[in-house]
């Protein structure tokens, strides 16, 4: 069976740039999977994806012209239905055989095999392998149907009568097996060997492809197109770095922008542009954002990370004289920067404090009131946190008061991504203290996984208060995340609270913080959702700790105890991991589980152990061991030396084993029984201060 390389390309109008990378990956992967499923691609086959603004393509190596024939075993029907008592075929069996292209002559070949409680008849046959045209047509249909298209458009075909649905109008289809065209039809197109190059700079039009393997080379040499998304991305990075180094600068690092620009050009050409230095008086975050978001430019930074008045443009053309291209981009960016400067100058004419009253007119949530009311709740929570950590309550209150005021500025109205950042700039301009300005700027942090935390204690307090108010309020009105839907980013807020408590090592109790948050709401505004929110936070804590590399058993052992000092949880987990390495760990974990099960069934347990009621040497020995071990374990726990606390428990292994070997807990004498249960309860409590060790038992 002949093996040749395959090339399939769909030529379209400009695809959505933010989706192009995913489209290219999906198209090639689904097409390849379809070919493999039909036996047309071999175990030695490989797929290469291509994607430009105007095409999706895939190159697959070692593709068969026809798949190998394959043996199939077809279940026909139960023996009792297909054969008479004397072994003759019933009409039902003959009809079934006819439906699969066979007749009575194959009766001797039928197999009788068990099928559940009865026997069934099976027919073994050879199925002809799929031809490439047939299999590729099905695989291509699947690849197009499987594209992650957010919005489909309908357009009319050239015949003027029919319409099709796709992400953008398609104008060409190529399908080559080696040098041979594979006949396909899709979206009103018939496959051929012609494609089109760069819209303006192609040397040849159309580009007539020699064979599947010359696709990328011909497109680049004749069509002025770099077909590979990855190759185009790498070329843009190379040119950006080269152009920046020539100026002694560095381009801003933005992976999403790189992907989007790669999806906008077919022949990248990086050019250096400049803007007037006076615009640098505007906060660089504003200038960077407007250049990236609106123009897809790459701002250039100096070695200290400070914005310069130079930027890089990725053009889609390579003219001999690029001055008109650079001049045009410089003219385009100037009004954008002028708008940013105007907003910045206008905003500073009014202080943040003067804007606070306006928050009463800004709706936060229909059931939770205005942003002004929300600010008062955040202030109340921040005051409680500041008191607990011994921070400056006046500065914490001031920062909480001003934190949301920049929502009413022109700059944040134009660029919502700058909320908090602009508040910090305006707070400094207004003469607020550096701690307050930092807190206003940082109180949204961490905004996402891996984001930095607030830099000061006041910022940490306001960030905690802001996130806790959001969680308590939205849980209190029943706006809980469901499945993968989390419109208010409550998972992110909960993870933010966890990171702040752990990474800042704050001496705060989670239950105290939650009470502060719910108590900040007026009576009747929110329902009591304390338990739901607590469970939600501990679930996020479990996931977070597993992402740090702790095992499910380790995390379960600690988090199931509902620790209130989250800042201590990583230390507890580390101690559990070290304890699990001890030879005494497994038997003690098993014993702990056994003790827990016994205590669950107990009707009465002594509050304190009565030494005079201990009658067996083994229980006396366990009691004596507890008297020695427990104080040392408790002292280590109290000074947060969790590893030492758990290590001390290892001395209990022998007396615990001896106790269960020689002592009957459920003694006939009620006094002895209750006292023994009390002894086990004391043991259980001593063993489970750091973690529930029973969770380590297999």
GIVEN-V584924 format. One record per residue. RES is the residue in three letters. SS is DSSP state (alpha for helix, beta for strand, coil for the rest). OMEGA is omega in degrees with one decimal (* if undefined). BURIAL is I if it has 9 or more other ideal C-beta (glycine too) atoms within 8 Angstrom, else O. Layout:
((RES | SS | OMEGA | BURIAL) (RES | SS | OMEGA | BURIAL))
This chain:
((UNK | coil | -175.0 | O) (UNK | coil | 176.8 | O) (UNK | beta | 176.0 | O) (UNK | beta | 176.6 | I) (UNK | beta | -172.9 | I) (UNK | beta | 175.0 | I) (UNK | beta | 174.7 | I) (UNK | beta | 177.5 | I) (UNK | beta | 171.2 | I) (UNK | beta | -178.9 | I) (UNK | beta | -171.7 | I) (UNK | beta | 169.7 | I) (UNK | coil | -170.3 | O) (UNK | coil | -178.5 | O) (UNK | coil | 178.9 | I) (UNK | coil | -172.5 | O) (UNK | coil | -178.0 | I) (UNK | coil | -179.4 | O) (UNK | coil | -169.2 | I) (UNK | alpha | -178.2 | I) (UNK | alpha | 179.4 | I) (UNK | alpha | 178.1 | O) (UNK | alpha | -178.1 | I) (UNK | alpha | 179.6 | I) (UNK | alpha | -178.7 | I) (UNK | alpha | -177.6 | I) (UNK | alpha | -176.6 | I) (UNK | alpha | -177.5 | I) (UNK | alpha | -178.8 | I) (UNK | alpha | 177.6 | I) (UNK | alpha | -179.9 | I) (UNK | alpha | 179.4 | I) (UNK | alpha | 178.7 | I) (UNK | alpha | 178.2 | I) (UNK | alpha | 179.4 | I) (UNK | alpha | -178.6 | I) (UNK | alpha | -178.5 | O) (UNK | coil | 176.1 | I) (UNK | coil | -178.2 | I) (UNK | coil | 172.7 | I) (UNK | beta | -175.8 | I) (UNK | coil | 176.2 | O) (UNK | coil | 179.9 | O) (UNK | coil | -179.0 | O) (UNK | coil | 175.1 | I) (UNK | coil | -178.0 | O) (UNK | beta | 174.2 | I) (UNK | beta | -177.7 | I) (UNK | beta | 173.4 | I) (UNK | beta | 177.7 | I) (UNK | beta | 173.2 | I) (UNK | beta | 179.3 | I) (UNK | coil | -174.8 | I) (UNK | coil | 179.3 | I) (UNK | beta | 168.3 | I) (UNK | beta | -177.0 | I) (UNK | beta | 177.2 | I) (UNK | beta | 174.7 | I) (UNK | beta | -178.9 | I) (UNK | beta | -179.4 | I) (UNK | beta | 173.4 | I) (UNK | beta | 179.1 | I) (UNK | beta | -178.5 | I) (UNK | beta | 172.4 | I) (UNK | coil | 176.2 | I) (UNK | beta | 178.6 | I) (UNK | coil | 176.7 | I) (UNK | coil | 172.3 | O) (UNK | coil | -178.5 | O) (UNK | beta | 178.6 | I) (UNK | beta | 176.4 | O) (UNK | beta | 175.8 | O) (UNK | beta | -174.4 | O) (UNK | beta | 175.5 | I) (UNK | beta | -177.8 | O) (UNK | beta | -178.0 | I) (UNK | beta | 176.1 | I) (UNK | beta | 179.1 | I) (UNK | alpha | -177.5 | I) (UNK | alpha | 179.3 | O) (UNK | alpha | -173.2 | O) (UNK | alpha | -177.3 | I) (UNK | beta | 175.6 | I) (UNK | coil | -178.6 | O) (UNK | coil | 180.0 | O) (UNK | coil | 173.3 | O) (UNK | coil | 178.5 | O) (UNK | coil | 179.4 | O) (UNK | beta | 176.4 | I) (UNK | coil | 175.1 | I) (UNK | alpha | -179.5 | O) (UNK | alpha | -179.9 | I) (UNK | alpha | 179.4 | I) (UNK | alpha | 178.7 | I) (UNK | alpha | 179.3 | O) (UNK | alpha | 178.8 | I) (UNK | alpha | 179.5 | I) (UNK | alpha | -178.3 | I) (UNK | alpha | 179.0 | O) (UNK | coil | 175.1 | I) (UNK | coil | 179.8 | O) (UNK | coil | 178.5 | I) (UNK | coil | -175.1 | O) (UNK | alpha | -178.4 | O) (UNK | alpha | -178.4 | O) (UNK | alpha | -177.4 | I) (UNK | alpha | 179.8 | O) (UNK | alpha | -177.1 | O) (UNK | alpha | -177.8 | O) (UNK | coil | -179.9 | I) (UNK | beta | 174.3 | I) (UNK | beta | -178.5 | O) (UNK | beta | 177.6 | O) (UNK | beta | 177.5 | O) (UNK | beta | -173.8 | O) (UNK | coil | -178.5 | O) (UNK | coil | -176.9 | O) (UNK | beta | 175.3 | I) (UNK | beta | 178.1 | I) (UNK | beta | 176.9 | I) (UNK | beta | 179.4 | I) (UNK | beta | -179.7 | I) (UNK | beta | 177.8 | I) (UNK | beta | -179.8 | I) (UNK | beta | 176.9 | I) (UNK | beta | 177.0 | O) (UNK | beta | -178.7 | O) (UNK | coil | 179.0 | O) (UNK | coil | -178.2 | I) (UNK | coil | 172.7 | I) (UNK | beta | -175.6 | O) (UNK | alpha | -177.4 | I) (UNK | alpha | -179.1 | I) (UNK | alpha | -177.6 | O) (UNK | alpha | 179.9 | I) (UNK | alpha | 177.2 | I) (UNK | alpha | 179.5 | I) (UNK | alpha | -179.5 | I) (UNK | alpha | 178.7 | I) (UNK | alpha | 177.2 | I) (UNK | alpha | 179.0 | I) (UNK | alpha | -178.5 | I) (UNK | alpha | 179.8 | I) (UNK | alpha | 178.8 | I) (UNK | alpha | -176.4 | O) (UNK | coil | 179.1 | O) (UNK | coil | -179.1 | I) (UNK | coil | -176.3 | O) (UNK | coil | 179.7 | O) (UNK | coil | -179.0 | O) (UNK | coil | -178.5 | O) (UNK | coil | 174.6 | O) (UNK | beta | 177.1 | I) (UNK | beta | 178.1 | O) (UNK | beta | -175.5 | O) (UNK | beta | 177.3 | O) (UNK | coil | -175.7 | I) (UNK | coil | -178.6 | O) (UNK | coil | 178.0 | O) (UNK | coil | -176.2 | O) (UNK | coil | -172.4 | O) (UNK | coil | 177.3 | O) (UNK | beta | 176.1 | O) (UNK | beta | 179.4 | I) (UNK | beta | 175.1 | O) (UNK | beta | -176.9 | I) (UNK | coil | 176.3 | I) (UNK | coil | 177.6 | I) (UNK | coil | 179.5 | O) (UNK | beta | -173.7 | I) (UNK | beta | -179.3 | O) (UNK | beta | 179.7 | I) (UNK | beta | 176.4 | I) (UNK | beta | 173.5 | I) (UNK | beta | -177.7 | I) (UNK | beta | 172.1 | I) (UNK | beta | -167.0 | I) (UNK | coil | 176.9 | O) (UNK | coil | -174.6 | O) (UNK | beta | 176.4 | O) (UNK | beta | 174.9 | O) (UNK | coil | -176.1 | I) (UNK | coil | 178.3 | O) (UNK | coil | 173.7 | I) (UNK | beta | 177.9 | I) (UNK | beta | 178.3 | I) (UNK | coil | 179.1 | I) (UNK | coil | -178.3 | I) (UNK | beta | 173.7 | I) (UNK | beta | -173.8 | O) (UNK | coil | 176.5 | I) (UNK | beta | -179.5 | O) (UNK | coil | -178.1 | O) (UNK | beta | 172.2 | I) (UNK | beta | -178.8 | I) (UNK | coil | -179.3 | I) (UNK | coil | -179.5 | I) (UNK | coil | -175.9 | I) (UNK | coil | -175.1 | O) (UNK | coil | -167.0 | O) (UNK | coil | 178.6 | I) (UNK | coil | 178.0 | I) (UNK | coil | -178.8 | O) (UNK | coil | 177.5 | I) (UNK | coil | -1.3 | O) (UNK | coil | 174.8 | O) (UNK | beta | -179.4 | I) (UNK | beta | -173.0 | O) (UNK | coil | -180.0 | I) (UNK | coil | 177.7 | O) (UNK | coil | -175.7 | I) (UNK | alpha | -173.4 | I) (UNK | alpha | 179.9 | O) (UNK | alpha | -174.1 | I) (UNK | alpha | -174.9 | I) (UNK | alpha | -178.0 | I) (UNK | alpha | -179.3 | O) (UNK | alpha | 179.3 | I) (UNK | alpha | -178.5 | I) (UNK | alpha | -175.4 | I) (UNK | alpha | -176.9 | O) (UNK | coil | -174.9 | I) (UNK | coil | -179.8 | I) (UNK | coil | -178.7 | I) (UNK | coil | 169.9 | I) (UNK | coil | -170.1 | I) (UNK | coil | -176.3 | I) (UNK | coil | 176.6 | I) (UNK | alpha | -177.8 | I) (UNK | alpha | -179.7 | O) (UNK | alpha | 178.6 | I) (UNK | alpha | 177.7 | I) (UNK | alpha | -179.5 | I) (UNK | alpha | 179.2 | O) (UNK | alpha | 177.6 | I) (UNK | alpha | 178.3 | I) (UNK | alpha | 179.9 | I) (UNK | alpha | -178.4 | O) (UNK | alpha | 178.3 | I) (UNK | alpha | -178.8 | I) (UNK | alpha | -179.1 | I) (UNK | alpha | -178.8 | I) (UNK | alpha | -179.7 | I) (UNK | alpha | -178.4 | I) (UNK | alpha | 177.6 | O) (UNK | alpha | 178.3 | O) (UNK | coil | -176.8 | I) (UNK | coil | -175.9 | O) (UNK | coil | 177.9 | I) (UNK | beta | 178.3 | O) (UNK | beta | 178.5 | I) (UNK | coil | -177.7 | I) (UNK | coil | -178.2 | O) (UNK | coil | -176.0 | O) (UNK | alpha | -178.6 | O) (UNK | alpha | 178.1 | O) (UNK | alpha | 178.1 | I) (UNK | alpha | 179.5 | I) (UNK | alpha | -177.6 | I) (UNK | alpha | 179.5 | I) (UNK | alpha | 176.4 | I) (UNK | alpha | -179.4 | I) (UNK | coil | -178.5 | I) (UNK | coil | -174.5 | I) (UNK | coil | 175.0 | I) (UNK | coil | 179.3 | I) (UNK | coil | -171.6 | I) (UNK | coil | 176.9 | I) (UNK | beta | -176.4 | I) (UNK | beta | -177.9 | I) (UNK | beta | -179.9 | I) (UNK | beta | 178.4 | I) (UNK | beta | -179.4 | I) (UNK | beta | 170.0 | O) (UNK | coil | -175.3 | I) (UNK | coil | -177.1 | O) (UNK | alpha | -177.2 | O) (UNK | alpha | 177.7 | O) (UNK | alpha | -179.2 | I) (UNK | alpha | 173.9 | I) (UNK | alpha | 176.9 | O) (UNK | coil | 177.9 | I) (UNK | coil | -172.6 | I) (UNK | alpha | 177.6 | I) (UNK | alpha | -179.6 | I) (UNK | alpha | -177.9 | I) (UNK | alpha | -180.0 | I) (UNK | alpha | -177.7 | I) (UNK | alpha | -178.3 | I) (UNK | alpha | 178.4 | I) (UNK | alpha | -179.2 | I) (UNK | alpha | -171.3 | I) (UNK | alpha | -173.5 | O) (UNK | alpha | -172.6 | O) (UNK | alpha | -178.0 | I) (UNK | coil | 177.2 | I) (UNK | coil | 176.3 | I) (UNK | beta | 177.1 | I) (UNK | beta | 179.9 | I) (UNK | beta | -177.9 | I) (UNK | beta | 174.2 | I) (UNK | coil | -175.2 | I) (UNK | coil | -180.0 | O) (UNK | coil | -179.2 | O) (UNK | coil | -179.5 | O) (UNK | coil | -178.5 | O) (UNK | beta | 173.7 | I) (UNK | beta | 179.5 | I) (UNK | beta | 176.6 | I) (UNK | beta | 178.5 | I) (UNK | beta | -178.1 | I) (UNK | beta | 178.2 | I) (UNK | beta | 174.1 | I) (UNK | beta | -178.6 | I) (UNK | beta | 178.9 | I) (UNK | coil | 179.8 | I) (UNK | coil | -179.2 | I) (UNK | coil | -179.9 | O) (UNK | coil | 178.2 | O) (UNK | coil | 176.8 | O) (UNK | coil | -175.5 | O) (UNK | coil | -174.2 | I) (UNK | alpha | 179.8 | O) (UNK | alpha | 178.6 | O) (UNK | alpha | -179.8 | I) (UNK | alpha | 179.1 | I) (UNK | alpha | 179.3 | O) (UNK | alpha | 178.8 | O) (UNK | alpha | 177.0 | I) (UNK | alpha | 177.3 | I) (UNK | alpha | -178.3 | O) (UNK | alpha | -174.8 | I) (UNK | alpha | -174.5 | I) (UNK | alpha | 178.5 | I) (UNK | alpha | 178.0 | O) (UNK | alpha | 179.8 | I) (UNK | alpha | 178.0 | I) (UNK | alpha | 176.6 | I) (UNK | alpha | 179.9 | I) (UNK | alpha | 179.0 | I) (UNK | alpha | 178.9 | I) (UNK | alpha | 178.7 | I) (UNK | alpha | -177.7 | I) (UNK | alpha | -179.8 | I) (UNK | alpha | -178.9 | O) (UNK | alpha | -177.5 | O) (UNK | alpha | -175.0 | I) (UNK | coil | 177.4 | O) (UNK | coil | -179.8 | O) (UNK | coil | -176.4 | O) (UNK | coil | 175.2 | O) (UNK | alpha | -178.8 | I) (UNK | alpha | 179.7 | I) (UNK | alpha | -179.1 | O) (UNK | alpha | -172.9 | I) (UNK | alpha | -178.7 | I) (UNK | alpha | -179.6 | O) (UNK | alpha | 179.6 | O) (UNK | alpha | 177.2 | I) (UNK | alpha | -179.1 | I) (UNK | alpha | -179.3 | O) (UNK | coil | -178.2 | I) (UNK | beta | 174.3 | O) (UNK | beta | 178.1 | I) (UNK | beta | -176.7 | I) (UNK | coil | -178.1 | O) (UNK | coil | -176.0 | O) (UNK | coil | 172.9 | I) (UNK | beta | -174.0 | I) (UNK | beta | 173.9 | I) (UNK | alpha | 177.4 | I) (UNK | alpha | 177.1 | I) (UNK | alpha | 178.9 | I) (UNK | alpha | 178.6 | I) (UNK | alpha | -179.7 | I) (UNK | alpha | 178.2 | O) (UNK | alpha | 178.7 | I) (UNK | alpha | 177.7 | I) (UNK | alpha | -179.1 | I) (UNK | alpha | 179.6 | I) (UNK | alpha | 179.8 | I) (UNK | alpha | 179.1 | I) (UNK | alpha | 179.2 | I) (UNK | alpha | 179.5 | I) (UNK | alpha | -179.9 | I) (UNK | alpha | 179.2 | I) (UNK | alpha | -177.2 | O) (UNK | alpha | -178.4 | I) (UNK | alpha | 178.2 | I) (UNK | coil | -179.9 | O) (UNK | coil | 179.6 | I) (UNK | coil | -175.4 | O) (UNK | alpha | -178.5 | I) (UNK | alpha | 179.8 | O) (UNK | alpha | 178.1 | I) (UNK | alpha | 179.8 | I) (UNK | alpha | -179.5 | I) (UNK | alpha | 179.8 | I) (UNK | alpha | 178.8 | I) (UNK | alpha | 179.1 | I) (UNK | alpha | -173.0 | I) (UNK | alpha | -168.0 | I) (UNK | coil | -175.4 | I) (UNK | coil | -173.0 | I) (UNK | alpha | -178.6 | I) (UNK | alpha | 174.8 | I) (UNK | alpha | -177.9 | I) (UNK | alpha | 179.6 | I) (UNK | coil | 179.4 | I) (UNK | alpha | -176.7 | I) (UNK | alpha | 179.4 | I) (UNK | alpha | 174.9 | I) (UNK | alpha | 179.0 | O) (UNK | alpha | -178.0 | O) (UNK | coil | -178.9 | I) (UNK | alpha | -179.8 | O) (UNK | alpha | -175.9 | O) (UNK | alpha | 179.3 | I) (UNK | coil | -174.3 | I) (UNK | coil | 179.4 | I) (UNK | alpha | 179.1 | I) (UNK | alpha | 177.0 | I) (UNK | alpha | 178.1 | I) (UNK | alpha | 178.2 | I) (UNK | alpha | -177.0 | I) (UNK | alpha | 177.9 | I) (UNK | alpha | 178.3 | I) (UNK | alpha | 178.8 | I) (UNK | alpha | -178.7 | O) (UNK | coil | 179.8 | I) (UNK | coil | 175.8 | O) (UNK | coil | 179.8 | I) (UNK | coil | -179.8 | O) (UNK | alpha | 179.0 | O) (UNK | alpha | 180.0 | I) (UNK | alpha | -179.8 | I) (UNK | alpha | 177.4 | I) (UNK | alpha | -178.7 | I) (UNK | alpha | 177.8 | I) (UNK | alpha | -179.3 | I) (UNK | alpha | -169.8 | I) (UNK | alpha | -166.9 | I) (UNK | coil | 174.5 | I) (UNK | coil | -175.2 | O) (UNK | coil | -7.8 | I) (UNK | coil | -177.9 | I) (UNK | coil | -176.6 | O) (UNK | coil | -179.3 | O) (UNK | coil | 178.9 | O) (UNK | coil | 179.1 | O) (UNK | coil | 178.3 | O) (UNK | coil | -179.9 | O) (UNK | coil | 175.5 | I) (UNK | coil | -173.0 | I) (UNK | coil | -176.9 | O) (UNK | coil | 179.9 | I) (UNK | alpha | -179.9 | O) (UNK | alpha | 177.1 | I) (UNK | alpha | 178.3 | I) (UNK | alpha | -179.9 | I) (UNK | alpha | -178.2 | I) (UNK | alpha | 177.2 | I) (UNK | alpha | 177.2 | I) (UNK | alpha | -178.6 | I) (UNK | alpha | -178.7 | I) (UNK | alpha | -178.6 | I) (UNK | alpha | 179.5 | I) (UNK | alpha | 177.7 | I) (UNK | alpha | 179.0 | I) (UNK | alpha | -178.1 | I) (UNK | alpha | -177.8 | I) (UNK | alpha | -177.8 | I) (UNK | alpha | -175.8 | I) (UNK | alpha | 172.4 | I) (UNK | alpha | -178.4 | I) (UNK | alpha | 177.1 | I) (UNK | coil | 174.1 | I) (UNK | coil | -179.7 | O) (UNK | coil | -178.2 | O) (UNK | coil | 174.5 | I) (UNK | coil | 177.4 | O) (UNK | beta | 179.3 | O) (UNK | coil | 178.9 | O) (UNK | coil | -179.8 | O) (UNK | beta | -179.9 | O) (UNK | coil | -171.6 | I) (UNK | coil | -179.6 | O) (UNK | coil | 177.0 | I) (UNK | coil | -177.9 | O) (UNK | alpha | 175.9 | I) (UNK | alpha | 179.0 | I) (UNK | alpha | 178.2 | I) (UNK | alpha | 179.9 | I) (UNK | alpha | 177.8 | I) (UNK | alpha | 176.0 | I) (UNK | alpha | 176.9 | I) (UNK | alpha | -179.2 | I) (UNK | alpha | -179.4 | I) (UNK | alpha | -179.8 | I) (UNK | alpha | -178.2 | I) (UNK | alpha | -176.0 | I) (UNK | alpha | -172.4 | I) (UNK | alpha | 173.4 | O) (UNK | coil | 179.4 | I) (UNK | coil | -176.4 | O) (UNK | coil | -179.5 | I) (UNK | coil | -175.9 | O) (UNK | coil | 178.3 | I) (UNK | coil | -177.6 | O) (UNK | alpha | -177.9 | I) (UNK | alpha | 176.2 | O) (UNK | alpha | -179.5 | I) (UNK | alpha | -179.2 | I) (UNK | alpha | 176.2 | I) (UNK | alpha | 176.3 | I) (UNK | alpha | -176.6 | I) (UNK | alpha | -178.5 | I) (UNK | alpha | -179.4 | I) (UNK | alpha | -179.6 | O) (UNK | coil | -178.7 | I) (UNK | coil | 176.8 | I) (UNK | coil | 179.9 | O) (UNK | coil | 176.4 | O) (UNK | coil | -178.7 | O) (UNK | coil | 179.5 | I) (UNK | coil | 177.1 | I) (UNK | coil | 179.8 | O) (UNK | coil | 179.7 | O) (UNK | coil | -175.0 | I) (UNK | alpha | -175.4 | I) (UNK | alpha | 179.5 | O) (UNK | alpha | -179.0 | I) (UNK | alpha | 178.6 | I) (UNK | alpha | 178.5 | I) (UNK | alpha | -179.8 | O) (UNK | alpha | -178.6 | I) (UNK | alpha | 179.8 | I) (UNK | alpha | 175.5 | I) (UNK | alpha | 176.9 | O) (UNK | alpha | 177.7 | I) (UNK | alpha | 178.7 | I) (UNK | alpha | 179.8 | I) (UNK | alpha | -179.2 | O) (UNK | alpha | -179.1 | I) (UNK | alpha | 176.5 | I) (UNK | alpha | 177.2 | I) (UNK | alpha | 176.7 | O) (UNK | coil | 175.2 | O) (UNK | coil | 177.5 | O) (UNK | coil | -177.7 | I) (UNK | coil | 178.7 | O) (UNK | alpha | -179.4 | O) (UNK | alpha | 178.7 | O) (UNK | alpha | -179.1 | I) (UNK | alpha | -179.7 | I) (UNK | alpha | -178.7 | I) (UNK | alpha | -177.5 | I) (UNK | alpha | -172.8 | I) (UNK | alpha | 178.3 | I) (UNK | coil | 177.9 | O) (UNK | coil | -177.8 | I) (UNK | coil | -179.9 | O) (UNK | coil | -177.5 | I) (UNK | coil | 175.6 | O) (UNK | coil | -176.0 | I) (UNK | alpha | 179.3 | I) (UNK | alpha | -178.7 | I) (UNK | alpha | -173.4 | I) (UNK | alpha | 178.7 | I) (UNK | alpha | 178.0 | I) (UNK | alpha | 178.1 | I) (UNK | alpha | 179.3 | I) (UNK | alpha | 177.2 | I) (UNK | alpha | 178.9 | I) (UNK | alpha | 178.0 | I) (UNK | alpha | 178.9 | I) (UNK | alpha | 178.8 | I) (UNK | alpha | 179.4 | I) (UNK | alpha | -177.0 | I) (UNK | alpha | 179.1 | I) (UNK | coil | -177.9 | O) (UNK | coil | 177.8 | I) (UNK | coil | -179.4 | O) (UNK | alpha | -170.9 | I) (UNK | alpha | -175.3 | I) (UNK | alpha | 179.1 | I) (UNK | alpha | 178.1 | I) (UNK | alpha | 177.4 | I) (UNK | alpha | 178.6 | I) (UNK | alpha | 178.7 | I) (UNK | alpha | 179.1 | I) (UNK | alpha | 177.9 | I) (UNK | alpha | 179.3 | I) (UNK | alpha | 178.7 | I) (UNK | alpha | 179.8 | I) (UNK | alpha | 179.1 | I) (UNK | alpha | 179.1 | O) (UNK | alpha | -177.0 | I) (UNK | alpha | 178.1 | I) (UNK | alpha | -177.1 | O) (UNK | alpha | -174.8 | O) (UNK | coil | 178.1 | O) (UNK | coil | -178.9 | O) (UNK | coil | -179.2 | O) (UNK | coil | 179.8 | I) (UNK | coil | 179.1 | I) (UNK | coil | 177.0 | O) (UNK | coil | 179.8 | O) (UNK | coil | 175.8 | I) (UNK | coil | -177.6 | I) (UNK | alpha | -178.0 | O) (UNK | alpha | -179.8 | O) (UNK | alpha | 176.7 | I) (UNK | coil | -172.2 | I) (UNK | coil | -177.9 | O) (UNK | coil | 178.3 | O) (UNK | alpha | -177.4 | O) (UNK | alpha | 179.1 | I) (UNK | alpha | 175.2 | I) (UNK | alpha | 179.9 | I) (UNK | alpha | 177.8 | I) (UNK | alpha | 178.6 | I) (UNK | alpha | -179.9 | I) (UNK | alpha | 178.5 | I) (UNK | alpha | 177.7 | I) (UNK | alpha | 179.1 | I) (UNK | alpha | 179.2 | O) (UNK | alpha | -170.5 | I) (UNK | alpha | -171.7 | I) (UNK | alpha | 179.7 | I) (UNK | alpha | -180.0 | O) (UNK | alpha | 179.4 | I) (UNK | alpha | -179.6 | I) (UNK | alpha | -179.9 | I) (UNK | alpha | 178.1 | O) (UNK | alpha | 178.4 | I) (UNK | alpha | -176.6 | I) (UNK | alpha | 177.0 | O) (UNK | coil | 175.2 | O) (UNK | coil | 173.7 | O) (UNK | coil | -171.2 | O) (UNK | alpha | 179.3 | I) (UNK | alpha | 179.5 | I) (UNK | alpha | 179.0 | O) (UNK | alpha | 179.5 | I) (UNK | alpha | 179.9 | I) (UNK | alpha | 179.5 | I) (UNK | alpha | -178.0 | I) (UNK | alpha | -178.5 | I) (UNK | alpha | -180.0 | I) (UNK | alpha | -178.8 | I) (UNK | alpha | -174.0 | I) (UNK | alpha | -175.7 | I) (UNK | alpha | 179.3 | O) (UNK | alpha | 177.9 | I) (UNK | alpha | 177.9 | I) (UNK | alpha | -178.6 | I) (UNK | alpha | 179.5 | I) (UNK | alpha | -177.0 | I) (UNK | alpha | 176.7 | I) (UNK | alpha | -167.7 | O) (UNK | alpha | -174.5 | O) (UNK | coil | 173.6 | I) (UNK | coil | -176.3 | O) (UNK | coil | -177.2 | I) (UNK | coil | 178.7 | O) (UNK | coil | 179.4 | O) (UNK | coil | -179.1 | O) (UNK | coil | -177.0 | O) (UNK | alpha | -178.5 | O) (UNK | alpha | 178.9 | O) (UNK | alpha | -178.3 | I) (UNK | alpha | -178.6 | I) (UNK | alpha | 179.9 | I) (UNK | alpha | 177.8 | I) (UNK | alpha | 175.9 | I) (UNK | alpha | 175.7 | I) (UNK | alpha | 176.9 | I) (UNK | alpha | 178.5 | I) (UNK | alpha | 178.2 | I) (UNK | alpha | 177.2 | I) (UNK | alpha | 177.4 | I) (UNK | alpha | -178.1 | I) (UNK | alpha | -179.9 | I) (UNK | alpha | -179.0 | O) (UNK | alpha | -175.4 | I) (UNK | alpha | -169.9 | I) (UNK | coil | 177.2 | I) (UNK | coil | -179.6 | I) (UNK | coil | -176.6 | I) (UNK | coil | 174.1 | I) (UNK | coil | -173.3 | I) (UNK | alpha | 179.1 | I) (UNK | alpha | -180.0 | I) (UNK | alpha | 178.0 | I) (UNK | alpha | -179.9 | I) (UNK | coil | -178.2 | I) (UNK | coil | * | O))
